[in-house]
Every structure is written in C-alpha cells, then in structure tokens.
Amino acid sequence: MARASAAAREVALVARKDFETAGVPIDRVKPCDPEGAGGTALDHCVKVYLPAPAGPHGMVFEIVRIRGRLRLIYAAFGLRHPPRESRQPSVYEVAHRPLIASEDR
C-alpha cells in the first residue's frame, strides 16, 4: 500500500478490518485470470473489487489449504487497471511477484 493515495489506503484498511472480523463475503469474491495479460499467473487466486461493487482498486488473495481448510491469504492491494502512462503496476502484477518467488524456493 506504499504507493496508494490516502483515500485508497483508507478503503483498504476499512475492507481489511471488515474481512478480518466478518470474513470476505463470498458474493464479492471473483476468480483471477489464471494467465492474465502482461504475463501474470494467478491460477490459485481470487480478487475483491474495492470499494464494492466495482471500484478501481482491488485486493488479491491466494487460496491455500491450512490444516485441511481452505483459507484466503492476502497477496496484494492496488489499482486494478492503472493508466498506462503512470507506469504503475496493477494489483495483479504486484500479487504475481511474491507468488512466483515462493514457487522458486
């Protein structure tokens, strides 16, 4: 969230608080493209648009199995589709980086 504006950080922090206390509402969870434009690979991930229902920001979560239960693990927050001229990575590109790094270990 270091690059996010103050307003975007506030959206993320409110969503995080809600998600930590009440969980992520299933009707807001959307699958990520397994192979996205720009070479992202998020085949075990889902996304949530912020603010709901279709805001410009998003959170990406990796789906993992922990002790036999599926869990959502936060991967990234950011603009879903930043303007090309900004040269800012999308939330999907940000999420892709640590996932690839963890697979290389």
N, C-alpha and C positions, 0 to 999 in steps of 0.2 A: 504494500500500500504506500510505499515511499513516494511514488510518483503521482499518487492520486491527489486531487484537489481536496480542500477541507470538506466541501459538500459531499464528495464521493466517499471520503473516509467515514463521514457520519452515517451515510447509507449502509456502508459495510459493517460498521460497529453495531448499529441497531439490528441489522439482519443477523449478525453473529450472536448477539445476545439472545434474540428470539430462537435461533436454531439450537443454541446450547441448552436452553431451558425447555423448549417445546418440541425440538426436533425439526427437521426440514419437511415441510408439507409435501406429501407425495405428488399432489396435483401441480406443484411448481417445478418439479424435477423433470428435466429433459435430457435425453441421451446426447452425448457429444458425438460428432462425426468420428468414426474410427480412424479415418485418414482424411484430415482436413486440408484445405487449401494452405499452401505455404509449407507443407511437409509435416504438420503436426500429427502425432499418433496418440489419440486419447480413447482407445478402444475399451478401457475399463473405467471410463469417467462419465460423470453426469454434470449438468450445469443448471444454474438457477439465475434468472434474469433479475436485476435489481435497478431501481425499485420495481416491484411486481406491477403489472404482469409482463411488461416487455421493455423495461428500462434499458439505457445504454450500457450499463455495467453488468458484470456477471461474476459469479463465483463458480469455480470448477472444483469438484470433489472426485477423488479416486474411490472406487468401490473395492473394499478389501474384506476378507474373511478373517475375523478375530475370534478365536475360541468357538468356532462353529457358527458365528453370527455375522451377517453382512453389516458393514459399517461404512459410513461416508467419512473420508479423511480429506480435510481441506487441502487443496493444492495451490489455488491462486485466486486473486481478485483483480479486476481491472476492466478497462473498456472492452466491450465485445468486439467492436469494429472501429478502431481509431482511424481518423483521417490519414490517408496515405502520406500526405505531406508532413505529418507530425513525426514520422519515423518511430513512433512508439509501438512496442509490441502489443498484440492483442492479449487478452486474458488467456486465450488458448495457447499462444506461443509461450507465455510465461509458465503455464501449467506443464507444458510439454518438456521443458528443460529439466526440472528435477526428476520427472518420471523416467526420462531417458538415462539420466545419471545413475539412478537407483538400479536400473536394469543392467548397467555396465559393471556393477560390483560383483 
